[in-house]
C-alpha cells in the first residue's frame, strides 16, 4: 500500500558536505506497516545475590555496570523480562545463576559497557527499586535479527550525487549519510521518516527520467500515517488534535511538532496548560508544547528534551509560570501505565518543573 505523501530524500557525498537534496519522490510503498514482533533473547545473570525477589510478571530490568570500586558506569535496559530458570551458582553456592528472557531496548549496544576489573552489575526494576547484584552476563543462543524492511520510493526525480550513481558516473560507496522526510501539501518538511539505505533502482512508470528506488529502513507504525494526515495542510490551527491518539500516536505527534517550533519569548511570561487530556507522559508533553507555542506546538519530546528547550530556542526560556488547568486528570492517571519504564507520576512532573525553575499554579 502506498503512503499518500510526497517525500524528500537528502544526503551527503563522501566528503561529508552539508546535507543536500538528492530526490523528490511522489509516494512511498510499504512504509506504514505493523512492526515485527520484538526479538526476545535469553540471558544468563551469573553469580546473583538478590536484595529483593525478581518480579513474577514480565517487566523492566535495568542493569548497571560497575567499576572496580563499585561505582556505576552506565545502564542497560531490558523490556518484558521474565525468569525462566534459576539454580545455585557453580562457583559460589551462596549465589544464584538465573536465566531470563527479555527484549533488549532500542538504541543501545548488544551488551552493557564494561570496564577493566569490573565487580559486576547492579540490578533494579522499572521504578529504580534495587533488586541485587550479579557478577557476569552472558547471552544464550543469540537471536537471529529480522531481515531489513524494504520500502519503495516511487516516482523519484533524482539529482546531485545520487543521480551520478544511478547513471554510472560514480560508485555506490561514494554515497554517505541519508535521511527521508515526508512533505506537506506546500512541499515543506512535515516530519522525518527515517534513514534509508538505497539497495536498488529501476526506471519509474510514473514518467520519463524518474526512478523507483528500493530502500531498506525501519517501517513506521500505521498510526503515524493518521498523525501525518492531520499535518498535511500545515501546522494545525486548533488545539488538542493529538488527544484522539494513545501514547504511541501522541509520541509520534511530537515529530512534526518539532519541525514547527516557534521563536522564543522573554522570560517571566505565564502560559496556560490544558490538562483535560493529560493521561500519560506523552499527553503532558503535547499539552506543554501547545501551552507554550500554540496548537501543534513543541517543547520537548521527553523530560530531558524539556530541560533542553528551557535553555532557549523552542519558544520560551526559564523562569516562567505554568498555570495547569484540570490538573486532577494527570494526578489520577499518571504513573500507572503498564509495561512502561519508570512512568512519571504527577508529583514527578511537578518536582521536575520546580527544579527547572518553572512555577506551576494548579488551577
N, C-alpha and C positions, 0 to 999 in steps of 0.2 A: 504494500500500500504506500502511495506517495504521501509526502508530508503536507503539501499545500502551501509551502513557504518558499521564498527565494533565499539564497544563501550566498555569502561571500567567503571565498577561500583565500586566506592570506598566509604568507610565509617569508622565510629568509633564504638567501642563497648561501653558498659555502663560506662566504666572508662574514656571515652573521651581521649583515647590514640591517637597517631598520626594516621592520615588517612591511611588506608591500602586498598590494592586491595581485593575486595570481589568477583568479577566475570568479566570474559571476555565474551562478547556477540557477536555473529556472525552478528546480524542485529537487527533492531527495526521496529515495525509496528505501524502505525498511529502517528508517531512523527511529521511529517510535514503536518499540516492541517491549513486551514484558521482560524484565531482566531475567537471566537464568538463575536457577536456584544457587545460592552461595555454596562454595566448595567447603565441605566440612572436613576438617583434618583431625587426626589423633595425635595427642602429645603425651609424653611421659614427664611428670613432675617427680624428680628423683630426690630422695632424702628429705621428705617433708616433715616439718614439725608444726603442727596446727595450733593456733590460739583459739579458733572457733571452728565449728563444723561447716564444711562446704555446703552451699545451698543445694537442696534436693532437686529443685526445678531448674531448668536451663536459665542461665543469667549471664551477666557480665563479670569478667575477671580482669584485673589489672596486675600485670607482672612487672615489678620494678627491679631493674638490675642494680646490684650493689657493688661498690668498690671494695678494696681490701680492708677498709676501715668501717664498712657497713653503711656508707653514705650512698644515697640514691643517685644514679647516673642517667636515668631515663626510663619511661614507662612504655609498655607494650600491651595491647588490648586484645581480648578475645570476646566474641559475642556468642550467645546461646550455648555457653559451656555447660556440659553435664558430665558427671563422673560415670565412667564405665566399669572401673575395677580399682581395687586397692590391695596392697599386700605389704608385708614387712620388707623394709629396705635390706638388701643383701649385705650391704657394707656397714650398716648400723641398725641393729634390731630395735633401737628406741625410736627410729623414724619410719616413715611410710613412703612407698612409691605408689603414685596414683596415675592412672590412665584416664585422660579426659578427651572428649570430642567437642570441637568448637569451630567457629568461623573466625578467621583472622580478619580484624578490621582493615578497611581500605587505607591506602596511603601510608603504609608502614612497611618496614623491611620484613624479610622472611623470619628473622629471629631478632630478639632484643639486642641492643648494643651491649657488649660486654667489655670489660677492661681486664688488664693483666691482674692475676691474683685475686679475682673477684671472689667474695664469700658466698655468692649465690643470688637469690632473688627474694624480694618481699612480695607477698600475695595479698590482695584486697578485693572487695566486691564492688558493685556498681555505686555504692554510696560511701566509698572510701573507708569501709569498715575493715580493720585488719583481720586477715584470716590465718596468717602464719608466714613461714619462710620455707624455702626449699633450696637445694644445693645445685641442681643442674636441670636442664631442659633438653628433651630430645623429641623429634618428630618421628612418628611411626608410619612407615609406608607413605611417603609424601603423596598427596593427592594430585591427580592429573588436572592441569589447568584446562578450562574450556577453550575451544578454538576461538580465534578472533572473529568478531562480528562484522560481516560485510554490509556496507551501505553503498548505494549507487547515487552519485550526484549527477543529475540529468540536465542536459542542455547547457553545458558549461561553455561560456565564452572565455577562452584561456588567453593569458598574456604573460609577458615577462619571462622569468627563468623557467616556469613550468611549461610554457609554450616551446621554449628551446629544447626541453627534454622530450616533449611529445613528438616534436618534428625531427628528433635525432641529432640535434646540434651539440647537446651536452648529455652527460650520463646521469642516471637516476641518483647516484651518490652525491651529485652536486646540490641536491635539494636539502634544505635544513629544516628547522622548526616550522610547523604549520598549524593554523587554527581555522576553525569553521564558525561563522556567525550567521544566525538567522536574521533576516531583514524584515522591516515593517513595510507598510504599503508605500511609504515615501522613499524607500531604499536606504533608510538609516538602520544602524545596528539595533536589533531588538534584544538579542541575548546571545551569549556564547553557547555553541552547540557541542564543542569537543575538539579533539586534536587528531585529525585523520592521518592515516598512513596510506599513501596512494600506492595501490598494488596493480592496477590495470586500467586501460582506457580503450575506447573504441569510438569511431565517428557516431555522432548522435543523429537519430532520425528526426530530431526536432528542428534541424536547419543546417545549411552548409556552413562548414567551418566550426561547428560546435562539437563538443566531445561529451560522452558519458564516462564518468570516472568511477571506478570501483575503489573504495577505501575501506580500511579496517579501522574501527573506532568503537568506543563504548556506546551502546544504544541509549536512547532517552526513554524513560517510562512514559506510557501513554498520557498520563496526567500533564506532562509538560506541554503537549500539543494543546490541551484545554487551556492551560495558563497562557501560552503564547497567543492564542486566538483573541484573548481579551486585550492584548497589547498590539495587535496587528495595525490598528489605526493610530498608534502612537500612545503616549502616556495617558492612562485613564483620567477622566475628568471627575469621577465620583469616587468616594472612599469606600473601603471595606469590600471591594470585589474579591479580595483574597479569602474572605471569611467563608465562602462556599466550599473551600477545599479542606482536606485533612492536613495533617502535619507535613506529609511529603509534598503536596501541592503548594502549601504555604512556603516551604523552604525554596521550592523552585520559583515561586513568585518573586523572591528576592533577587533572582538572577537578572531579569530585565529591569527591576527597580534600581540595581546598582549602576546600570548603564545610564540611568536617567537621574542621577543625583544632582542636587541643587547647590547654589553658591552659599557661602557662609553668611550668617547674620551676626551682629555684635553679641558678645557675651552678656549675660544678665537678663535675657528675654524669658518669657513664660510661654510654654507650649501645653496643649491640651491633648491627652491621650484618651481615645475612645476605647474603653475596656470591655465593651459588650461581648466581644468575640475572642478575648484572650484566654483561651482554654489550653494552650500549650506554649512552650517557649517560642516556637516559630510564629505563633499569633502575636505574642508580645513584640517580637522584632518587626513584624509587618505593621502593627499599630504604632510602634515607636517611630518607624520611618515616616508614616503618614502624619503623625503628630508634629514632627519637625519640618517635613518637606512637602506636606500636602498629599493628595491622592497619588498612589503609586510611588510614594517617597521611600527612600532608603536611608538607614542609619545603622548599618551593621548586620551581618548575617549570622553572627554568634556574639557572645558577650565580649570576647577578645576583639571582635570587629567593632562593637560599640565603643570600647575603650579607644581603639584607633580613631574612630570617627570623631570622638570628643577632642582629639588633638587638632581638628580643623580639616577643611576640605570637603565636608559632607553636609553642610547646611547649618551647623550650629557649633559653637565652642563653649566649653565649660567656663565658669559655672552658669547654670540656668535652672529654672524652676519647671518641673513637670507636674501638671495637675492631672491626676489619674482618676478618670470618671469610671463608675461601675467596677471599682476595684474588687468588689466581692466575688466577681466571676473568677478572677485569677486566684484569689485567696482559696476558693473552693476547688479549683480544677488543677492548678499547677503542682508538679512534683509527684503525680500518681500515674504517669504514663508507664505502661508495662514495657519491658524489654528495651528501655532507653537508658543509655549510660548516664548515670547520676543526673536524673531530670531535675531542673531548677525548681525550687519551691518559690512561692510568693515572697517569703521572707528572704530567700537567697537574692532575688532580684532587688528588693529594697536595700539590702546590705551592699550589693554591688553598686547601685546608683549612688548611695551615700558615700561610698569610698571614692567614687569618681566625681564627687562634688556636684551632683545633681540633687537639688532639693525636691523631694516628692511631697505633694499635697494630695491626700486621699480624699476625693470629693464624693 
